[in-house]
């Protein structure tokens, strides 16, 4: 029989105010704390985001695949390397380095278009830090253009070279290959315009030689000659420029010889055509100007004759200075080109004056004959013509007096003054005085 006292004693030994339900709840919370931490921490700190853990997994996977790709590159197994980099790109499509590595693998496989596509994507992902990427892309376009050029696809090659030149403007190799494409397409004037633009920015011997060849291709030998000389000024030992000039001068000499042969045969128009061709090939040769001046005088084109003969004298004297005071140009029959051109110039002034006098242009005739006397004071025939010209304007004395005064003036080498006292200032009265026609200078054509 239980006593009430025993019950009270048990209550005193295990005193508690917690019910059974509260104990069960406490045990549940203890398990929760063991798995997830305290309830307070569970409320304050959110659990780790699953996606962040996935990113880490993906990064590790991409790095592992990337290393495999690099290993395949080292082994020369470029197709496997492409597959590795492609898998890595699928997992992380925003990594420029992956596209660059993929592009390198394609480059080693010779797939230039795929390589260019990969590097283009890399450049888009890194627009500011892509100096290497842009340079590499330019190289790929250059190699692609060269392959297309070798295959005869000049238009496609031109497009690739133009892209390469835009990406690497400091390197002129791609731009020069563009010129080669234009040349292969027959677009020589486009080539010429492009090279001329480069020359205005940075002249060089190689560019002058290139433009000289383009001028020659376009049938512009004079421009070819000048550009070849410009190349030699920048690079005196340039074999290409020397070879071009030698070819031009050889062609010029051949054309001059043909002109001489036609002149001796009396075919003056054809001779003029040939000597003009010779001058286009060698525009600084005084002998060519001398010969053409003689031919112009024979065809009575005195203005053109005077221009050419004066040019022959100028070039001959320049050549004398270059040679240190030697003869002006090659000598013919012991007479220098300068001396011969001056003699022909006197004859041209005389013949031109005679023609003007016959056409009623007395003032012009007087000026031309006076000019002839200024150049040459030892030829009696010049004084006779000048005296006859004065006699036509103001006759006063006879032919015997004229001959006497001519002899006196020749001996003293005093040119006719036109007016005033003494010498040829005396007015002659002889309206029928014959005018002297000087020889045409055919001896100079030999």
Residue pairs with C-beta under 8 A, 6 or more apart in sequence:
29 39
32 39
32 42
33 39
36 42
58 91
58 92
59 92
61 91
62 88
62 91
62 92
62 95
62 98
65 84
65 85
65 87
65 88
65 91
66 84
66 85
66 88
66 98
66 101
68 84
69 80
69 81
69 84
69 85
69 88
69 101
69 105
70 81
70 101
72 78
72 80
72 81
72 84
73 81
73 101
73 104
73 105
73 108
78 105
78 108
78 109
79 109
81 101
81 105
82 102
82 105
82 106
82 109
85 98
85 101
85 102
85 105
86 102
88 95
88 98
89 95
89 98
89 99
89 102
92 98
94 125
95 125
96 121
96 122
96 123
96 125
96 126
96 130
96 133
97 122
99 118
99 119
99 121
99 122
99 125
100 118
100 119
100 122
100 133
100 136
102 118
103 114
103 115
103 116
103 117
103 118
103 119
103 122
103 136
103 140
104 115
106 112
106 114
106 115
106 118
107 115
107 140
107 143
112 140
112 141
112 143
112 144
112 147
113 144
115 140
116 137
116 140
116 141
116 144
119 133
119 136
119 137
119 140
120 137
122 130
122 133
123 130
123 133
123 134
123 137
126 133
134 167
134 168
135 167
135 168
137 167
138 163
138 164
138 165
138 166
138 167
138 168
138 171
138 174
139 164
139 168
141 160
141 161
141 163
141 164
141 167
141 174
142 160
142 161
142 164
142 168
142 173
142 174
142 177
144 160
145 157
145 158
145 159
145 160
145 161
145 164
145 174
145 177
145 181
146 157
146 177
148 154
148 156
148 157
148 160
149 157
149 161
149 177
149 180
149 181
149 184
154 181
154 184
154 185
155 181
155 185
157 177
157 181
158 178
158 181
158 182
158 185
161 174
161 175
161 177
161 178
161 181
162 174
162 178
164 174
165 172
165 174
165 175
165 178
168 174
172 198
175 194
175 198
176 210
178 194
179 191
179 194
179 195
179 210
182 188
182 190
182 191
182 194
183 191
183 214
183 217
188 214
188 217
188 218
189 218
191 214
192 211
192 214
192 215
192 218
195 207
195 210
195 211
195 214
196 211
198 207
199 207
199 208
199 211
203 230
203 234
204 234
205 231
205 232
205 234
205 235
205 238
205 241
206 231
208 227
208 228
208 230
208 231
208 234
208 241
209 227
209 228
209 231
209 238
209 240
209 241
209 244
211 227
212 223
212 224
212 225
212 227
212 228
212 231
212 241
212 244
213 224
213 244
215 221
215 223
215 224
215 227
216 224
216 244
221 248
221 251
221 280
221 281
222 279
222 280
222 281
222 283
224 244
224 248
225 245
225 248
225 281
225 282
225 283
225 284
226 283
228 241
228 244
228 245
228 248
229 241
229 245
231 238
231 240
231 241
232 238
232 241
232 242
232 245
235 241
248 281
248 282
249 281
249 282
249 285
251 278
251 281
252 278
252 279
252 281
252 282
252 285
252 288
253 278
253 282
255 274
255 275
255 277
255 278
255 281
256 274
256 275
256 278
256 287
256 288
256 291
258 274
259 271
259 272
259 273
259 274
259 275
259 278
259 291
259 295
260 271
260 291
260 445
260 446
262 268
262 270
262 271
262 274
263 271
263 291
263 295
263 445
264 445
268 295
268 298
268 299
269 299
271 295
272 292
272 295
272 296
272 299
275 288
275 291
275 292
275 295
276 292
278 285
278 288
279 285
279 288
279 289
279 292
282 288
284 315
285 315
285 329
286 311
286 312
286 313
286 315
286 316
286 319
286 328
286 329
286 337
286 338
286 341
287 312
287 329
287 330
287 332
287 337
289 308
289 309
289 311
289 312
289 315
289 341
290 308
290 309
290 312
290 337
290 340
290 341
290 344
290 444
291 444
291 445
292 308
293 304
293 305
293 306
293 307
293 308
293 309
293 312
293 341
293 344
293 345
293 348
294 305
294 344
294 440
294 441
294 444
294 445
296 302
296 304
296 305
296 308
297 305
297 344
297 347
297 348
297 351
297 440
297 441
298 440
298 441
300 351
300 355
302 348
302 351
302 352
302 355
305 344
305 348
306 345
306 348
306 349
306 352
309 341
309 344
309 345
309 348
310 341
310 345
312 337
312 338
312 341
313 328
313 338
313 341
313 342
313 345
315 328
315 329
316 328
316 329
316 336
316 337
316 338
316 341
317 328
317 338
319 328
319 329
319 337
320 326
320 327
320 328
320 338
327 336
327 337
327 338
328 336
328 337
328 338
328 339
329 336
329 337
329 338
330 337
331 337
332 340
332 444
332 446
333 443
333 446
335 343
340 444
342 375
342 376
343 376
343 441
344 441
344 444
345 375
346 372
346 375
346 376
346 379
346 382
347 372
347 438
347 439
347 440
347 441
349 368
349 369
349 371
349 372
349 375
350 368
350 369
350 372
350 381
350 382
350 385
350 438
351 437
351 438
352 368
353 364
353 365
353 366
353 367
353 368
353 369
353 372
353 385
353 389
354 365
354 385
354 435
354 437
356 362
356 364
356 365
356 368
357 365
357 389
357 392
357 435
362 389
362 392
362 393
365 389
366 386
366 389
366 390
366 393
366 418
369 382
369 385
369 386
369 389
369 416
370 386
370 415
370 416
370 418
372 382
372 386
373 382
373 383
373 386
373 415
373 416
374 415
376 382
377 410
377 413
377 414
377 415
378 410
378 413
379 410
380 406
380 407
380 410
381 436
381 438
382 438
383 406
383 409
383 410
383 416
383 424
384 402
384 406
384 433
384 435
384 436
385 435
385 436
386 416
386 424
387 402
387 405
387 406
387 416
387 424
387 428
387 433
388 430
388 433
388 434
388 435
388 436
390 416
390 418
390 424
390 427
390 428
391 402
391 427
391 428
391 429
391 430
391 431
391 433
392 431
394 427
395 427
395 428
395 429
395 430
395 431
396 426
396 427
396 428
396 429
397 426
397 427
397 428
397 429
397 430
398 428
398 429
398 430
399 428
399 430
399 433
401 426
401 428
402 428
402 430
402 433
405 423
405 424
405 426
408 423
409 415
409 416
409 423
409 424
414 423
416 423
416 424
417 423
417 424
417 425
418 424
418 425
419 425
